Amino acid sequence: MARGPRPKHVPIRTCIACRQTDGKRELVRVVRVAAEAAGTAVKIDPTGKLAGRGAYICRNRSCWEQALTGRRLAAALKTTLTDEELAALHAYAANLPEHN
């Protein structure tokens, strides 16, 4: 019995705002990384491979607004977001579509 190639495993992640599950590559990862002097920093991780505690958010503005205003992102990353980090994340969210 000939079998074809095995299908590639797609990791499933959950959006911290809307709680919808999707493939890892379909969501945006935000990661808390260790900074040199300041302690920690929060960044958007386009590759999904940065070392650090991560959280996933859908690629639509409503989920980002919900995650940032409701402090869900800070809780998921177990850190306090600075004003500069919040401003950068809001700027990223402004370029996203309203709904997918």
Secondary structure, DSSP 4 states (H G I P E B T S, - for coil): ----PPPPP--EEEBTTT--EEEGGGSEEEEEEE-SSSSEEEEEESSS--SSEEEEE-SSHHHHHHHHHTTHHHHHHTS---HHHHHHHHHHHHTS-S--
